[in-house]
Amino acid sequence: MLFDTHVHLNARQFDDDREETIKRARDAGVEYMVVVGFDRETIPLAIEIAETHEHIYAAVGWHPVDAVDMESKDLEWLEELSAHPKVVALGEMGLDYYWDKSPAEVQKDVFRKQIQLAKKVNMPIIIHNREATKDIVDILKEERAEEVGGIMHCYNDVVEYAKECVEMNFYISLGGPVTFKNARDPKEVAEAIDLEHMLIETDCPFLAPHPNRGTRNEPAYVKLVAEKVAEIKGLSLEEVGQKTTENAFKLFRLNQ
């Protein structure tokens, strides 16, 4: 039994075969998923998918790339949605220095406001990080984000930062890059971080794992991520699946 903690089944890439994709995931042993909404367009569909599938949940937040578009009413909307019975986390939120749509200071302000909201409603957060690890870690510390904890989504940086995040009550979530032949950091993180603090994900439709790299990713492929983590740690697929699912249930406060 596997839990894909970060999917974008609400993406347009799944408009033609969303239900078939969910069935393929179940057939592959992926029973649980969290669909992540991150703007005005993707949030309503994330909730709709969660409402119509018993073992699929939703997260709602504001993506850093679109931080410049966020208005005060959007933050109020996120607060309202946090009370929905199928919403289990706030995010994805964070910093993205790769794309230049939103200035860094605007991103930081929106990030801080969402952390503060998460503390207000007592919900874990899902962190998006692209080329901004130090600033993210600093903000998490300054805002005392350890009070709610959460996920370092699709973690792709050095072990040292991963350990700092674990100390702040965050799980390290590994995705497709851990299977890439030339991706050193995720493999080192998989080896160094205890399974007690680890989750798995696809981030589909992005970052498909080897040998499907370059194609549309989907939740069924999270099994390939789990297999690579098991190989690196010298464990069975069943052990990795069971523990990462237990971790997800604990973080999202679900009943098994």
N, C-alpha and C positions, 0 to 999 in steps of 0.2 A: 504494500500500500504506500503510495507516494503522494506528496503534497507539493504542488507547484505554487510557490508563494508569490509569484509575480507574473501575471499574464495580461496581455492586452487583447483579449478576445473581442473587445469593443472597437478594435481597429478596423478600418475599411477593408483591409486585406482578408478579413474573415466574413465579409458580407454574403458571399455566395455559398459558403459551406460551414457556417458556425456550428450547427448542430452535429454535423458529421465529424467536425474537429473534436468536439466534446466527446463523442462516442469513441473515436480513435484513442483519445486519452484514457478513457475508462478501460478500454480493451488492453491498454498497455500497463494498467495497474495504477493509473493516476486518478485517484478518487476525489481529491480535494484541490481547489484552486482559489486564488484571490485575483479578481479582475480589478485592475488599477485604472481609475479615472483621474485625469490630471488637468482638465480644462472644461469650459462650458459645454463642449461638444461630446467629450468622452465620458463624463461623469454620469449623466442620465442612463446611458446604455449599460455602463458597468453595473448600476443598481438593478436595471431591468433583467440582466442576465442572472444576477444573484437571486433575484426574487423568483425566477422561474426554474431554478435548479437547486435542489436541496443542499448539495455539498459544495456549492460555489458561493463565495463571499465577495464582498467589494471593499475597496479602499478608495477614499476620495481626498484629493489634494490639489495643489497648484504647482505645475512644473516650472522650474526656474527659468527655462528658455522663454516662457510666456509671462514672467513676473511683471513685465512692463504693462501688461493688459489687465492685471488684477485690480479690481475696485473693492471698496469697503463692503459693498453688498455681496461680493463673492465670498469674502471671509465669513459673513453672516450666514450665507447659504451653506458653507462647509460645516458650520456649527450646527445648523438645523439637521443636516444629513448625518452628522455623527450619532444622532439618536436612533437612526434606522436600525432595526434588528439584524440586518445582514451586513452592515458596515462594521468592519473589525479593526480598521486602522486609518490614520490620516496620512496621505501621501499619494503620489510621490512628491517630495519636496526636497530642496537642497540648493546646490550651486552647480552651474555648468559654464565653464570658461572656454569651452570649445566653440560654441555658437555665440555670436555677438549681438543677438537681437535685443537682449535686456542688459543694461549696464550692471556691473558687479554690485554696486551699492544698492540698486533696486532689488536685485536678487537677494541680497543679504537681509534687507528689510522684510521682504515677503517671507523668507525662510524663518526669521525670528518670530514673526507674527503667527505663523503656523505652529511653531513649537509651543508658543505661549497658549495658543488655542488647545493644542493637544493636552497640555497640563491642566487647562481649565475643565476639559471634558474627560480627562483621564483615559487617554487612548494612546497606544503605541504609534510610532511614526516610521515611515518608509523613506529612506534617504537616497536621493539621486545625486551622484557625484561624478563629475567629469572634469578632470584636470584642476581640482579644487580641494584636495584632501585636507591640507593644513587648515585652510579657512573654515571648512566644515567642522573639523574636530574642535577648533577654537570656539566656534559659535555654539556647538553642542555643550561644551564645558561652561561657557559664559551663561547660557540659558538654563543650565542644570537639567538638560534633557534626560539624564539618567533617571529622573523621577518617573518617566513614562517608558523609557527604553524604546526598542524598535529593531529595525533591520537596516544594515548597510547593504543596499540592493546591488546585485551583480558586482560584488566587490572585485576591484582590479588594481590594487596597489600593494605596497610592501607589507610584510608581516608586522613590522613595528606599529604602524598605524592601526592595523587590524586588532592587535592586542590592546591598544588604547581604547578602541571602540568597545571591545568585550568588557573592559573594566568599567565602562559607562553604561553597562546593561543593554548592549546591542548585540544582536546575532549577526554573524557574517554569512551572507547568502552568496552562493556560488552558482554561476550559470554557464552557458556555452563556452566562454573563453577558457575554462579550466581544461577543456578537451583539446584546445588548439595546440598544435605541435610546438609552436615557438612562444607560447605564453608562459613565461617563467613565474611571474608573481602569483597568479591564482594557484598554481601547483604548489608553490612553497607555502602559501596560506592554508591550502587543504591539508598539508602535512603538519603544519605547526599549530593550527587552532583545533582545540578539542571538539569532538563531535557534539558535545554538550552545548556548544555555542554556535552551531552551524545550521544553515537552512539551504535548500536547493530551489532553483527556479529556472525558467526559460527566458523570461522577458520577451516572449513571442509577441509579434512576428519577427523580432530582431534577434541577432546573435545565435543563429542555429548552431548546435554543437557538431563537431566532427562525427561522422563523415558527411553530414548534411550542410556543412558550412556554405554560405552563399545562397541557400534556398530560403523559402519562408519557414520560419521556426513555428512550432506548435507544441502544446503542452505534453503530448505523448513523448516528445524528445527529452523531457526532464529525466527519463530513465537513463539516458546516455550520460547525463551529468552525474547522477547517482552512481552509475557504474564506474566512472572515472575517479570519483571521490573514494569509493570502496577500494579500487586498485591502489591508489596512492597511500591510503591508510592501512592497507592490508586487512580489510574487513570484507564481510559478505555484502552483497547488494541488499539483502534482507535487513541486516543490521543498520546500514545507512538509511534505508527507507523508513524503518521503524523509528529510529531516534530522531531523524529530521522531522518526521510527522509529529512525534510527541512534542518536539520543540515548538513547532508551528501552533499546535493546539494550546500549548501553555502561553505563548506570546499573545495569541488572538483570543484567549480566554474562551475556548470552545470546549464542549463536553464530548469526550470520545465514547 
